[in-house]
């Protein structure tokens, strides 16, 4: 069976990482695969090609509709003659649907939906417009949807997306890649100059309004006041450095200059997880955040805002707080900091086991293979 994956971009992100994991898992099962990316090469392009999968980039401008992209994708579909077109993210769904309209037969299309916040808050005008057009295109008989989160499914169906041809497949994670390692913990803590007696809270997210660093840093300020000299706050992600004036202003405002460690973007994120004691997600909107599951596999109890499927993922292994509430998130951070070592260890072990049981990459791949076989028939 031939699968054509169409993706908006291939920089590191939740949907993009899941695409790579799916490609790697499907290869041993005999699926032939090819990838068409709408924009230029990203950091994950080489990972896909390293598995012998052809990856073509159309080099379109992000957020700018381009008829040439539709025509080029139509050409790729005609040449490859896929059994299934699997589109990842809204813009790829639109291009795939339009390009597929010109093919002799209506090739089944599977849309991977990894978004649950559909309004203007945290979304560009281009994304909001894409959601509106996708809602109309979802009514086509050859279009099927796979949601990574139940929250995403509810949000889209409430907006009028087709209900009849949709399935829920939660993300899947490689337990060998993400696991706690003592060597990594010691190395990263030494590298970041974290005192041995500090309890470390980490936030792994690019600097973006939807990730809500403002609320997290306000909450961290409250927790540090309650536990003076005992906490370290590690920030990891794109845009996390001293050149970010807005970020530095938030740090100063919450009196965190001596407690915050700015790490920036890291490629060895599994090692960074091992250096933390707790992982925090302060987002105002998520569907099924990879960072939570990755952290839990690395035996990190998680403190998260109650967005998307985070409550279902974390269960009783961590803590939830209302989105946008510095007081609520600060209280959760304080509760976590007050856990005894045995209580923390118990939650850590339970966190890893919960992901192993519910969200394995093997289950993720096998469920997609089953959907492909059903659609091909």
DRENDO-1510 file (C-alpha; in Angstrom, 1 decimal, always signed):
<recs>
REC; n; res; u; v; w
REC; 1; UNK; +0.0; +0.0; +0.0 .
REC; 2; UNK; +1.3; +3.5; -0.9 .
REC; 3; UNK; +0.8; +6.3; +1.5 .
REC; 4; UNK; +1.4; +9.9; +0.5 .
REC; 5; UNK; +2.0; +12.2; +3.5 .
REC; 6; UNK; +1.3; +15.9; +2.9 .
REC; 7; UNK; +2.5; +18.2; +5.7 .
REC; 8; UNK; +2.6; +21.9; +6.1 .
REC; 9; UNK; +6.1; +22.1; +7.5 .
REC; 10; UNK; +8.9; +19.9; +9.0 .
REC; 11; UNK; +10.3; +21.9; +11.9 .
REC; 12; UNK; +10.1; +20.3; +15.3 .
REC; 13; UNK; +6.5; +20.3; +16.6 .
REC; 14; UNK; +3.9; +18.0; +18.0 .
REC; 15; UNK; +2.2; +16.8; +14.7 .
REC; 16; UNK; +5.5; +16.8; +12.8 .
REC; 17; UNK; +7.2; +14.5; +15.5 .
REC; 18; UNK; +4.2; +12.2; +15.4 .
REC; 19; UNK; +4.5; +12.0; +11.6 .
REC; 20; UNK; +8.1; +11.0; +11.9 .
REC; 21; UNK; +7.3; +8.3; +14.4 .
REC; 22; UNK; +4.5; +6.9; +12.2 .
REC; 23; UNK; +6.7; +6.8; +9.2 .
REC; 24; UNK; +9.4; +4.9; +11.1 .
REC; 25; UNK; +6.8; +2.5; +12.5 .
REC; 26; UNK; +5.0; +1.8; +9.2 .
REC; 27; UNK; +8.2; +1.0; +7.3 .
REC; 28; UNK; +8.7; -2.5; +8.7 .
REC; 29; UNK; +5.1; -3.3; +8.1 .
REC; 30; UNK; +5.5; -3.1; +4.3 .
REC; 31; UNK; +3.9; +0.3; +3.7 .
REC; 32; UNK; +5.5; +2.4; +0.9 .
REC; 33; UNK; +5.6; +6.0; +1.9 .
REC; 34; UNK; +6.4; +9.4; +0.4 .
REC; 35; UNK; +6.3; +12.9; +1.9 .
REC; 36; UNK; +5.4; +16.2; +0.3 .
REC; 37; UNK; +6.0; +19.3; +2.4 .
REC; 38; UNK; +4.4; +22.6; +1.5 .
REC; 39; UNK; +7.3; +24.9; +2.7 .
REC; 40; UNK; +11.1; +24.7; +2.7 .
REC; 41; UNK; +13.2; +22.1; +4.4 .
REC; 42; UNK; +13.0; +21.8; +8.2 .
REC; 43; UNK; +14.9; +20.2; +11.0 .
REC; 44; UNK; +13.0; +16.9; +10.6 .
REC; 45; UNK; +13.5; +16.6; +6.8 .
REC; 46; UNK; +16.8; +14.6; +7.2 .
REC; 47; UNK; +15.2; +12.3; +9.8 .
REC; 48; UNK; +12.6; +11.3; +7.3 .
REC; 49; UNK; +15.1; +10.8; +4.5 .
REC; 50; UNK; +17.3; +8.8; +6.7 .
REC; 51; UNK; +14.7; +6.0; +6.6 .
REC; 52; UNK; +14.8; +5.9; +2.8 .
REC; 53; UNK; +11.5; +7.8; +2.4 .
REC; 54; UNK; +11.4; +10.4; -0.4 .
REC; 55; UNK; +10.7; +13.9; +0.9 .
REC; 56; UNK; +9.8; +16.7; -1.5 .
REC; 57; UNK; +9.5; +20.3; -0.6 .
REC; 58; UNK; +7.4; +22.7; -2.6 .
REC; 59; UNK; +9.0; +25.8; -1.0 .
REC; 60; UNK; +5.8; +27.8; -0.7 .
REC; 61; UNK; +5.6; +30.9; +1.5 .
REC; 62; UNK; +4.0; +30.1; +4.8 .
REC; 63; UNK; +0.5; +31.4; +5.1 .
REC; 64; UNK; +0.3; +32.6; +1.5 .
REC; 65; UNK; -2.2; +30.7; -0.7 .
REC; 66; UNK; -0.5; +29.7; -3.9 .
REC; 67; UNK; -2.2; +27.9; -6.9 .
REC; 68; UNK; +1.2; +26.7; -8.0 .
REC; 69; UNK; +1.4; +24.5; -4.9 .
REC; 70; UNK; -2.0; +22.9; -5.7 .
REC; 71; UNK; -0.8; +22.2; -9.3 .
REC; 72; UNK; +2.5; +20.8; -8.1 .
REC; 73; UNK; +0.8; +18.6; -5.5 .
REC; 74; UNK; -1.6; +17.4; -8.1 .
REC; 75; UNK; +1.4; +16.4; -10.2 .
REC; 76; UNK; +3.0; +14.5; -7.3 .
REC; 77; UNK; -0.3; +12.6; -6.7 .
REC; 78; UNK; -0.6; +11.7; -10.3 .
REC; 79; UNK; +3.0; +10.4; -10.4 .
REC; 80; UNK; +2.9; +8.5; -7.2 .
REC; 81; UNK; -0.7; +7.2; -7.4 .
REC; 82; UNK; -1.1; +6.7; -3.6 .
REC; 83; UNK; -3.7; +4.4; -2.0 .
REC; 84; UNK; -4.2; +7.0; +0.8 .
REC; 85; UNK; -3.4; +10.7; +1.1 .
REC; 86; UNK; -2.6; +11.5; +4.7 .
REC; 87; UNK; -2.6; +15.3; +5.3 .
REC; 88; UNK; -1.1; +16.8; +8.4 .
REC; 89; UNK; -2.3; +20.2; +9.7 .
REC; 90; UNK; -4.9; +22.5; +8.2 .
REC; 91; UNK; -3.0; +24.1; +5.2 .
REC; 92; UNK; -1.9; +20.6; +4.1 .
REC; 93; UNK; -5.4; +19.4; +4.3 .
REC; 94; UNK; -6.6; +22.2; +2.1 .
REC; 95; UNK; -3.9; +21.7; -0.6 .
REC; 96; UNK; -4.5; +17.9; -0.5 .
REC; 97; UNK; -8.2; +18.3; -0.9 .
REC; 98; UNK; -8.0; +20.8; -3.8 .
REC; 99; UNK; -5.2; +18.9; -5.6 .
REC; 100; UNK; -7.1; +15.6; -5.1 .
REC; 101; UNK; -10.1; +17.1; -6.8 .
REC; 102; UNK; -8.3; +16.9; -10.1 .
REC; 103; UNK; -7.4; +13.2; -9.9 .
REC; 104; UNK; -9.4; +10.7; -12.0 .
REC; 105; UNK; -10.7; +8.9; -8.9 .
REC; 106; UNK; -11.4; +10.3; -5.4 .
REC; 107; UNK; -8.4; +8.9; -3.5 .
REC; 108; UNK; -9.3; +8.5; +0.2 .
REC; 109; UNK; -7.9; +11.3; +2.3 .
REC; 110; UNK; -7.1; +11.1; +6.0 .
REC; 111; UNK; -6.7; +14.5; +7.8 .
REC; 112; UNK; -4.5; +14.5; +11.0 .
REC; 113; UNK; -6.0; +17.1; +13.3 .
REC; 114; UNK; -3.7; +18.2; +16.1 .
REC; 115; UNK; -5.4; +21.4; +17.3 .
REC; 116; UNK; -8.2; +22.1; +19.7 .
REC; 117; UNK; -8.2; +25.9; +20.0 .
REC; 118; UNK; -10.0; +27.3; +17.0 .
REC; 119; UNK; -10.5; +31.0; +17.7 .
REC; 120; UNK; -8.3; +34.0; +17.3 .
REC; 121; UNK; -6.6; +33.6; +20.7 .
REC; 122; UNK; -3.2; +32.1; +19.9 .
REC; 123; UNK; -4.0; +31.6; +16.2 .
REC; 124; UNK; -3.0; +33.6; +13.1 .
REC; 125; UNK; -5.6; +35.0; +10.7 .
REC; 126; UNK; -4.3; +32.4; +8.2 .
REC; 127; UNK; -5.0; +29.5; +10.6 .
REC; 128; UNK; -8.5; +30.7; +11.4 .
REC; 129; UNK; -9.3; +31.1; +7.7 .
REC; 130; UNK; -7.9; +27.6; +7.1 .
REC; 131; UNK; -10.1; +26.1; +9.8 .
REC; 132; UNK; -13.2; +27.7; +8.1 .
REC; 133; UNK; -12.3; +26.3; +4.7 .
REC; 134; UNK; -11.5; +22.9; +6.1 .
REC; 135; UNK; -14.9; +22.7; +7.8 .
REC; 136; UNK; -16.5; +23.0; +4.3 .
REC; 137; UNK; -14.1; +20.5; +2.7 .
REC; 138; UNK; -14.6; +18.0; +5.5 .
REC; 139; UNK; -18.0; +17.3; +4.0 .
REC; 140; UNK; -16.5; +15.6; +0.9 .
REC; 141; UNK; -17.2; +11.9; +0.9 .
REC; 142; UNK; -13.5; +10.9; +0.4 .
REC; 143; UNK; -12.3; +13.0; +3.4 .
REC; 144; UNK; -11.8; +11.2; +6.8 .
REC; 145; UNK; -10.4; +12.7; +10.0 .
REC; 146; UNK; -8.2; +11.3; +12.7 .
REC; 147; UNK; -8.1; +13.4; +15.9 .
REC; 148; UNK; -5.2; +13.1; +18.3 .
REC; 149; UNK; -7.3; +14.3; +21.2 .
REC; 150; UNK; -10.9; +13.9; +22.3 .
REC; 151; UNK; -10.9; +17.7; +23.1 .
REC; 152; UNK; -9.9; +18.4; +19.5 .
REC; 153; UNK; -12.7; +16.2; +18.2 .
REC; 154; UNK; -15.3; +17.9; +20.3 .
REC; 155; UNK; -14.1; +21.4; +19.3 .
REC; 156; UNK; -14.1; +20.7; +15.6 .
REC; 157; UNK; -17.4; +18.9; +15.5 .
REC; 158; UNK; -19.0; +21.8; +17.5 .
REC; 159; UNK; -17.7; +24.0; +14.6 .
REC; 160; UNK; -19.5; +21.9; +12.0 .
REC; 161; UNK; -16.8; +19.4; +10.9 .
REC; 162; UNK; -18.1; +16.1; +9.6 .
REC; 163; UNK; -18.9; +13.7; +12.5 .
REC; 164; UNK; -19.5; +10.5; +10.4 .
REC; 165; UNK; -16.0; +9.9; +9.1 .
REC; 166; UNK; -13.8; +10.6; +12.1 .
REC; 167; UNK; -11.8; +8.5; +14.5 .
REC; 168; UNK; -9.7; +9.2; +17.6 .
REC; 169; UNK; -6.2; +7.9; +17.8 .
REC; 170; UNK; -4.1; +9.3; +20.6 .
REC; 171; UNK; -0.5; +10.1; +20.0 .
REC; 172; UNK; +2.1; +7.4; +20.6 .
REC; 173; UNK; +5.6; +7.6; +22.2 .
REC; 174; UNK; +8.9; +5.6; +22.1 .
REC; 175; UNK; +9.6; +4.4; +25.6 .
REC; 176; UNK; +13.2; +3.6; +24.7 .
REC; 177; UNK; +13.9; +7.1; +23.5 .
REC; 178; UNK; +12.3; +8.8; +26.5 .
REC; 179; UNK; +13.4; +7.4; +29.9 .
REC; 180; UNK; +15.1; +8.8; +33.0 .
REC; 181; UNK; +18.9; +8.5; +33.0 .
REC; 182; UNK; +21.1; +9.2; +36.0 .
REC; 183; UNK; +24.1; +10.1; +33.8 .
REC; 184; UNK; +22.0; +12.6; +31.9 .
REC; 185; UNK; +20.7; +14.1; +35.1 .
REC; 186; UNK; +24.1; +14.7; +36.6 .
REC; 187; UNK; +25.6; +16.0; +33.3 .
REC; 188; UNK; +22.8; +18.5; +32.6 .
REC; 189; UNK; +22.6; +19.7; +36.1 .
REC; 190; UNK; +26.3; +20.3; +36.2 .
REC; 191; UNK; +26.2; +22.1; +32.8 .
REC; 192; UNK; +23.4; +24.4; +34.0 .
REC; 193; UNK; +25.0; +24.9; +37.4 .
REC; 194; UNK; +22.0; +23.7; +39.4 .
REC; 195; UNK; +22.7; +23.2; +43.1 .
REC; 196; UNK; +22.1; +19.7; +44.2 .
REC; 197; UNK; +19.6; +20.7; +46.9 .
REC; 198; UNK; +17.2; +22.5; +44.5 .
REC; 199; UNK; +13.9; +21.2; +43.4 .
REC; 200; UNK; +13.7; +21.9; +39.6 .
REC; 201; UNK; +10.6; +22.8; +37.7 .
REC; 202; UNK; +10.9; +22.9; +33.9 .
REC; 203; UNK; +8.8; +24.5; +31.2 .
REC; 204; UNK; +9.7; +23.3; +27.7 .
REC; 205; UNK; +7.9; +25.5; +25.2 .
REC; 206; UNK; +8.7; +28.1; +22.5 .
REC; 207; UNK; +8.1; +31.7; +23.5 .
REC; 208; UNK; +4.6; +32.2; +22.2 .
REC; 209; UNK; +1.4; +33.8; +23.7 .
REC; 210; UNK; -0.4; +30.4; +23.6 .
REC; 211; UNK; +2.3; +28.9; +25.9 .
REC; 212; UNK; +1.6; +31.6; +28.4 .
REC; 213; UNK; +5.0; +32.2; +30.0 .
REC; 214; UNK; +3.6; +35.2; +31.7 .
REC; 215; UNK; +1.2; +33.1; +33.9 .
REC; 216; UNK; +3.9; +30.5; +34.5 .
REC; 217; UNK; +6.4; +33.0; +35.7 .
REC; 218; UNK; +3.9; +34.7; +37.9 .
REC; 219; UNK; +3.0; +31.3; +39.4 .
REC; 220; UNK; +6.7; +30.5; +39.8 .
REC; 221; UNK; +7.2; +33.8; +41.6 .
REC; 222; UNK; +4.5; +32.8; +44.2 .
REC; 223; UNK; +6.1; +29.3; +44.6 .
REC; 224; UNK; +9.6; +30.7; +45.1 .
REC; 225; UNK; +8.3; +33.1; +47.7 .
REC; 226; UNK; +6.8; +30.2; +49.6 .
REC; 227; UNK; +9.9; +28.1; +49.3 .
REC; 228; UNK; +12.8; +30.6; +49.3 .
REC; 229; UNK; +16.2; +29.2; +48.2 .
REC; 230; UNK; +14.8; +25.8; +47.4 .
REC; 231; UNK; +13.5; +26.0; +43.8 .
REC; 232; UNK; +15.1; +26.4; +40.4 .
REC; 233; UNK; +13.1; +27.3; +37.3 .
REC; 234; UNK; +14.4; +26.0; +34.0 .
REC; 235; UNK; +13.0; +27.4; +30.7 .
REC; 236; UNK; +13.7; +25.6; +27.5 .
REC; 237; UNK; +12.6; +26.4; +23.9 .
REC; 238; UNK; +13.0; +28.6; +20.9 .
REC; 239; UNK; +13.1; +32.3; +21.9 .
REC; 240; UNK; +14.2; +31.6; +25.5 .
REC; 241; UNK; +17.3; +33.7; +26.0 .
REC; 242; UNK; +18.4; +37.0; +27.4 .
REC; 243; UNK; +17.9; +38.8; +24.0 .
REC; 244; UNK; +14.1; +38.3; +24.5 .
REC; 245; UNK; +13.2; +41.6; +26.2 .
REC; 246; UNK; +9.6; +40.6; +26.9 .
REC; 247; UNK; +10.8; +37.4; +28.7 .
REC; 248; UNK; +13.4; +39.2; +30.7 .
REC; 249; UNK; +10.8; +41.8; +31.7 .
REC; 250; UNK; +8.5; +39.0; +33.1 .
REC; 251; UNK; +11.4; +37.5; +35.0 .
REC; 252; UNK; +12.3; +40.8; +36.6 .
REC; 253; UNK; +8.6; +41.6; +37.4 .
REC; 254; UNK; +8.3; +38.4; +39.3 .
REC; 255; UNK; +11.6; +38.7; +41.1 .
REC; 256; UNK; +13.0; +35.5; +39.6 .
REC; 257; UNK; +16.4; +36.7; +38.3 .
REC; 258; UNK; +18.3; +34.4; +40.8 .
REC; 259; UNK; +15.9; +31.4; +40.3 .
REC; 260; UNK; +15.4; +31.2; +36.5 .
REC; 261; UNK; +17.8; +29.4; +34.1 .
REC; 262; UNK; +17.4; +30.1; +30.4 .
REC; 263; UNK; +18.4; +27.2; +28.3 .
REC; 264; UNK; +17.0; +28.0; +24.8 .
REC; 265; UNK; +16.3; +25.4; +22.2 .
REC; 266; UNK; +17.9; +22.0; +22.8 .
REC; 267; UNK; +18.1; +18.9; +20.6 .
REC; 268; UNK; +18.8; +16.6; +23.6 .
REC; 269; UNK; +15.5; +17.2; +25.2 .
REC; 270; UNK; +15.3; +13.6; +26.7 .
REC; 271; UNK; +18.5; +14.4; +28.6 .
REC; 272; UNK; +17.0; +17.7; +29.8 .
REC; 273; UNK; +13.9; +16.0; +31.1 .
REC; 274; UNK; +16.1; +13.8; +33.3 .
REC; 275; UNK; +17.6; +16.9; +35.0 .
REC; 276; UNK; +14.2; +18.1; +36.1 .
REC; 277; UNK; +12.0; +17.1; +39.1 .
REC; 278; UNK; +8.7; +18.3; +37.7 .
REC; 279; UNK; +7.5; +19.4; +34.3 .
REC; 280; UNK; +5.1; +22.3; +33.8 .
REC; 281; UNK; +2.7; +23.1; +31.0 .
REC; 282; UNK; +1.1; +26.5; +31.3 .
REC; 283; UNK; -0.6; +26.7; +27.9 .
REC; 284; UNK; -3.9; +28.4; +27.2 .
REC; 285; UNK; -4.7; +25.9; +24.5 .
REC; 286; UNK; -3.4; +22.4; +23.6 .
REC; 287; UNK; -4.9; +19.3; +22.1 .
REC; 288; UNK; -2.6; +16.4; +23.1 .
REC; 289; UNK; +0.8; +17.9; +24.1 .
REC; 290; UNK; +3.8; +15.7; +23.3 .
REC; 291; UNK; +5.8; +17.4; +26.0 .
REC; 292; UNK; +3.6; +16.0; +28.8 .
REC; 293; UNK; +3.8; +12.4; +27.6 .
REC; 294; UNK; +7.6; +12.6; +26.9 .
REC; 295; UNK; +8.2; +14.0; +30.4 .
REC; 296; UNK; +6.0; +11.4; +32.0 .
REC; 297; UNK; +8.0; +8.7; +30.3 .
REC; 298; UNK; +11.1; +10.3; +31.8 .
REC; 299; UNK; +9.4; +9.8; +35.2 .
REC; 300; UNK; +8.4; +13.4; +35.7 .
REC; 301; UNK; +5.2; +14.3; +37.6 .
REC; 302; UNK; +3.5; +17.0; +35.6 .
REC; 303; UNK; +1.8; +20.2; +36.6 .
REC; 304; UNK; -0.5; +21.4; +33.7 .
REC; 305; UNK; -3.2; +23.8; +32.9 .
REC; 306; UNK; -6.5; +21.9; +32.3 .
REC; 307; UNK; -6.6; +22.2; +28.5 .
REC; 308; UNK; -7.1; +19.7; +25.8 .
REC; 309; UNK; -6.7; +16.1; +26.9 .
REC; 310; UNK; -4.1; +17.0; +29.6 .
REC; 311; UNK; -6.4; +15.8; +32.5 .
REC; 312; UNK; -6.9; +12.4; +30.8 .
REC; 313; UNK; -3.2; +12.0; +30.1 .
REC; 314; UNK; -1.9; +13.0; +33.6 .
REC; 315; UNK; -4.6; +11.3; +35.7 .
REC; 316; UNK; -3.6; +11.2; +39.4 .
REC; 317; UNK; +0.1; +11.3; +38.7 .
REC; 318; UNK; +0.4; +15.1; +38.7 .
REC; 319; UNK; -1.6; +18.3; +39.2 .
REC; 320; UNK; -4.0; +20.4; +37.2 .
REC; 321; UNK; -4.7; +24.2; +37.4 .
REC; 322; UNK; -7.1; +26.5; +35.5 .
REC; 323; UNK; -5.6; +28.0; +32.3 .
REC; 324; UNK; -4.5; +31.6; +32.8 .
REC; 325; UNK; -4.7; +31.5; +36.6 .
REC; 326; UNK; -1.3; +32.4; +38.2 .
REC; 327; UNK; -2.8; +31.7; +41.6 .
REC; 328; UNK; -4.1; +28.3; +40.7 .
REC; 329; UNK; -0.9; +27.3; +38.9 .
REC; 330; UNK; +1.2; +28.7; +41.8 .
REC; 331; UNK; -0.8; +26.6; +44.3 .
REC; 332; UNK; -0.1; +23.5; +42.2 .
REC; 333; UNK; +3.6; +24.3; +42.1 .
REC; 334; UNK; +3.6; +24.7; +45.8 .
REC; 335; UNK; +1.8; +21.4; +46.4 .
REC; 336; UNK; +4.4; +19.6; +44.1 .
REC; 337; UNK; +7.3; +21.2; +45.9 .
REC; 338; UNK; +5.9; +20.1; +49.3 .
REC; 339; UNK; +5.8; +16.4; +48.3 .
REC; 340; UNK; +8.1; +14.1; +50.3 .
REC; 341; UNK; +10.8; +12.2; +48.3 .
REC; 342; UNK; +8.8; +9.0; +48.5 .
REC; 343; UNK; +5.6; +10.6; +47.3 .
REC; 344; UNK; +7.4; +12.2; +44.4 .
REC; 345; UNK; +9.0; +8.9; +43.5 .
REC; 346; UNK; +5.7; +7.1; +43.6 .
REC; 347; UNK; +4.2; +9.7; +41.2 .
REC; 348; UNK; +7.2; +9.4; +38.9 .
REC; 349; UNK; +6.9; +5.7; +38.5 .
REC; 350; UNK; +3.2; +5.9; +38.0 .
REC; 351; UNK; +3.6; +8.6; +35.4 .
REC; 352; UNK; +5.9; +6.5; +33.2 .
REC; 353; UNK; +3.6; +3.4; +33.6 .
REC; 354; UNK; +0.6; +5.4; +32.6 .
REC; 355; UNK; +2.1; +6.4; +29.2 .
REC; 356; UNK; +3.5; +2.9; +28.6 .
REC; 357; UNK; +0.0; +1.4; +29.1 .
REC; 358; UNK; -2.1; +4.0; +27.3 .
REC; 359; UNK; +0.1; +5.8; +24.6 .
REC; 360; UNK; +2.7; +3.5; +23.1 .
REC; 361; UNK; +4.1; +4.2; +19.7 .
REC; 362; UNK; +3.3; +0.5; +18.7 .
REC; 363; UNK; -0.4; +1.1; +19.4 .
REC; 364; UNK; -0.3; +4.4; +17.5 .
REC; 365; UNK; +1.2; +2.7; +14.4 .
REC; 366; UNK; -1.1; -0.3; +14.5 .
REC; 367; UNK; -4.2; +1.8; +14.7 .
REC; 368; UNK; -3.2; +3.9; +11.8 .
REC; 369; UNK; -2.4; +0.8; +9.8 .
REC; 370; UNK; -5.9; -0.5; +10.5 .
REC; 371; UNK; -7.5; +2.8; +9.3 .
REC; 372; UNK; -5.4; +2.7; +6.1 .
REC; 373; UNK; -6.5; -0.8; +5.3 .
REC; 374; UNK; -10.1; +0.0; +6.0 .
REC; 375; UNK; -10.0; +3.1; +3.7 .
REC; 376; UNK; -8.2; +1.3; +1.0 .
REC; 377; UNK; -10.9; -1.3; +0.9 .
</recs>
